[in-house]
């Protein structure tokens, strides 16, 4: 390609738009971002933020820790019901991609913003890669389950975190050439970040191994007042055995107030933490009690006892080979006793959870686009 003066002009690199809607998307996308930076693929990645998590504590404060730049495209769509958020995000994403068309769109996870972006992209005939494809839970009405199944149904490339998830996608009829078990991108970022996270100071008064961590945010746990009350009773019994610290998600904070519920004694509230601070808190903890799928994976990678406060999980590997167990609220104190007694299973290595997910995604991307990676 030459200019008017006859001199060579660099051809613009095709853009790859990485869609970040919520905080859990960021560590996964960071693994792909780093792998692209180390690859010869002639692609220009950029971050598109839908706005679903717009609080700096849940989004902006994590970018620096993860080595990600500020989003080049910010749709600013947050709040509202599932339908409102999905619809407004689709409209904004469509407008953005009509003005600036990428070669491919990457969506991560199972939040409403990811589904909206995938739908808008495919309606514009843009290829979509789903990072974290093939996860399934036996709860078809759970919002996240609806989203992940819908994204998988329309995605062009399906990047599964393990061989079992890839096999599930193939059994559902997806094209083998476009389905790839790449490994766990969140583990890539955790392994890279762990030394820096361990060096972060703990909140005042905490000592390594002397506390447990709590995270709660799922609608089934916090939106329903009786369910939330049962969890709080379980936390009260557990906190009598081991001090607990709870970085409080804005959703859980709002529901506590709306339901008129009180945090039990022995449970210390913390504000939402930046990525490295939260990872450091986990790395030095005795256990974690959580309803987060991402935290289940992080706990498995850390060999940290994980008391998963859900009746089922879309990440069964963390139970089958990891340190996670499904624990109802009334059994929480008993599970804590088991951990303190050393009677909790150790995590075993999971194939492909080895820090190479980013490189495998880039290799598959190169195959699809006909570019050498």
SULCORKA-V949608 format. One record per helix or strand of 2 or more residues. SS is the DSSP state (a for helix, b for strand). FROM is the first residue (numbers start at 1). TO is the last residue. If there is no record, write none. Layout:
BEGIN
ss from to
SS FROM TO
SS FROM TO
END
This chain:
BEGIN
ss from to
b 14 20
a 23 37
b 43 49
a 60 66
b 73 74
a 82 99
b 104 108
a 112 123
b 128 133
a 143 154
b 157 160
a 163 171
a 176 178
b 179 181
a 185 199
b 212 215
a 219 222
a 225 239
b 244 247
a 250 259
b 267 270
a 275 283
b 287 290
a 293 302
b 306 308
a 317 320
b 324 326
a 329 340
a 357 369
END
